[in-house]
């Protein structure tokens, strides 16, 4: 993982894109900075190296994702059901087109999960979600853990 320089002496550690926007995670001389871009607004959060208490790498399911896709699959099934009662073949085709993508998404999330790196501080928490990119999550976790260990080591 090659660090990239950014304005203000910051080094880009990770860039994560999601449905809600984009998150950029930087390391600076004093600590970590997390810029979140969502709907045209920028929110910046900082955590100093001395404040970091715990860095975790974990796998989670993301319940909002599962519930939303489940509800959309049920809604699609309810819309397709009358067609299936009339003609079974066209009902199965419509079910495959409307409901199957949501069910596949649920199955993939249950099997693979999403990987996240979380930094816990005294007063705040920074979380980076990497979806299916486990190797990228591990690389960021190792880089963050190494940097925190260097900065918190007794001099």
C-alpha positions as CSV (number, residue, x, y, z in Angstrom):
1,X,0.0,0.0,0.0
2,X,1.7,3.1,-1.2
3,X,0.8,6.2,0.8
4,X,-0.3,9.3,-1.2
5,X,0.5,12.8,-0.2
6,X,-2.4,15.1,0.3
7,X,-2.6,18.9,1.0
8,X,-1.7,20.0,4.5
9,X,0.8,17.2,5.2
10,X,-1.8,14.5,5.2
11,X,-1.2,11.0,3.8
12,X,-4.1,9.2,2.3
13,X,-4.6,5.8,3.9
14,X,-7.9,4.7,2.4
15,X,-10.7,5.9,0.2
16,X,-14.1,4.2,0.6
17,X,-17.1,4.8,-1.6
18,X,-20.6,3.9,-0.6
19,X,-24.2,4.7,-1.3
20,X,-24.2,7.6,1.1
21,X,-21.1,9.3,-0.2
22,X,-17.4,9.0,0.0
23,X,-15.0,8.6,2.9
24,X,-11.3,9.5,2.9
25,X,-9.1,8.4,5.7
26,X,-5.8,10.3,6.3
27,X,-2.9,10.1,8.7
28,X,-1.2,13.3,9.8
29,X,1.7,14.2,12.1
30,X,-0.8,14.6,15.0
31,X,-3.4,11.9,14.3
32,X,-6.0,10.5,12.0
33,X,-8.5,12.6,9.9
34,X,-11.6,11.2,8.3
35,X,-13.3,13.3,5.6
36,X,-16.9,12.3,4.8
37,X,-18.5,13.7,1.6
38,X,-22.2,13.3,1.5
39,X,-24.8,15.3,-0.4
40,X,-22.4,18.1,-1.2
41,X,-21.3,18.6,2.4
42,X,-17.9,17.8,4.0
43,X,-17.7,16.5,7.6
44,X,-14.2,16.2,9.0
45,X,-13.5,14.1,12.1
46,X,-10.1,13.9,13.9
47,X,-8.6,11.4,16.3
48,X,-5.2,12.0,17.9
49,X,-2.8,9.1,18.3
50,X,-2.8,9.5,22.1
51,X,-6.6,9.1,22.1
52,X,-6.7,5.8,20.2
53,X,-7.6,3.0,22.7
54,X,-8.4,0.1,20.4
55,X,-8.2,-0.7,16.6
56,X,-10.3,-3.6,15.4
57,X,-10.8,-5.5,12.2
58,X,-14.1,-7.3,12.1
59,X,-16.7,-8.8,9.8
60,X,-20.3,-7.8,10.1
61,X,-23.5,-8.5,8.2
62,X,-25.0,-5.0,8.1
63,X,-28.6,-5.5,9.2
64,X,-30.0,-2.4,7.4
65,X,-28.8,-3.9,4.1
66,X,-30.3,-7.3,4.9
67,X,-33.7,-5.8,6.0
68,X,-33.9,-3.4,3.0
69,X,-33.2,-6.1,0.5
70,X,-35.6,-8.6,2.2
71,X,-38.4,-6.0,2.2
72,X,-37.8,-5.3,-1.5
73,X,-37.8,-9.0,-2.3
74,X,-41.1,-9.5,-0.4
75,X,-42.6,-6.4,-2.1
76,X,-41.5,-7.7,-5.5
77,X,-42.9,-11.2,-4.7
78,X,-46.2,-9.6,-3.8
79,X,-46.4,-7.8,-7.1
80,X,-45.4,-10.9,-9.1
81,X,-47.8,-13.3,-7.2
82,X,-50.9,-12.5,-9.3
83,X,-49.0,-13.2,-12.5
84,X,-47.8,-16.5,-11.1
85,X,-51.3,-17.6,-10.3
86,X,-52.4,-17.0,-13.9
87,X,-49.4,-18.5,-15.7
88,X,-46.8,-20.4,-13.8
89,X,-44.1,-20.1,-16.4
90,X,-44.4,-16.3,-16.7
91,X,-44.7,-16.0,-12.9
92,X,-41.4,-17.8,-12.4
93,X,-39.7,-15.6,-15.0
94,X,-41.1,-12.5,-13.4
95,X,-40.0,-13.7,-10.0
96,X,-36.5,-14.4,-11.3
97,X,-36.3,-10.9,-12.8
98,X,-37.8,-9.0,-9.9
99,X,-36.9,-10.9,-6.7
100,X,-33.9,-13.0,-7.4
101,X,-31.3,-10.1,-7.4
102,X,-32.4,-9.1,-3.9
103,X,-32.2,-12.7,-2.7
104,X,-28.7,-13.2,-4.2
105,X,-27.5,-10.0,-2.6
106,X,-28.8,-11.3,0.8
107,X,-27.1,-14.7,0.3
108,X,-23.8,-13.1,-0.7
109,X,-23.9,-10.8,2.4
110,X,-24.7,-13.7,4.7
111,X,-21.8,-15.8,3.2
112,X,-19.1,-13.1,2.8
113,X,-20.2,-10.3,5.1
114,X,-18.5,-6.9,5.0
115,X,-15.2,-6.0,6.5
116,X,-14.6,-3.0,8.7
117,X,-11.7,-1.3,10.5
118,X,-12.8,0.6,13.6
119,X,-10.7,3.0,15.7
120,X,-12.1,3.6,19.2
121,X,-11.0,6.7,21.1
122,X,-11.8,8.3,24.4
123,X,-14.6,10.3,23.0
124,X,-15.3,9.2,19.4
125,X,-15.1,6.3,17.0
126,X,-14.0,6.2,13.3
127,X,-15.1,3.3,11.1
128,X,-14.1,2.3,7.6
129,X,-16.3,-0.3,5.8
130,X,-14.7,-2.2,2.9
131,X,-17.5,-4.4,1.7
132,X,-16.0,-7.5,0.0
133,X,-12.4,-6.3,0.0
134,X,-11.0,-8.2,2.9
135,X,-7.3,-7.9,1.8
136,X,-7.6,-4.1,1.6
137,X,-9.2,-4.0,5.0
138,X,-6.4,-6.1,6.4
139,X,-3.8,-3.8,4.8
140,X,-5.4,-0.7,6.2
141,X,-5.8,-2.3,9.7
142,X,-2.1,-3.2,9.7
143,X,-1.0,0.3,8.6
144,X,-3.2,2.0,11.2
145,X,-2.1,-0.4,14.0
146,X,1.5,0.0,13.1
147,X,1.3,3.8,13.1
148,X,-0.6,3.9,16.4
149,X,2.0,1.6,18.0
150,X,4.9,3.8,16.7
151,X,3.3,7.0,18.1
152,X,2.3,5.6,21.4
153,X,5.6,3.8,22.1
154,X,7.4,5.2,25.1
155,X,10.3,7.4,24.0
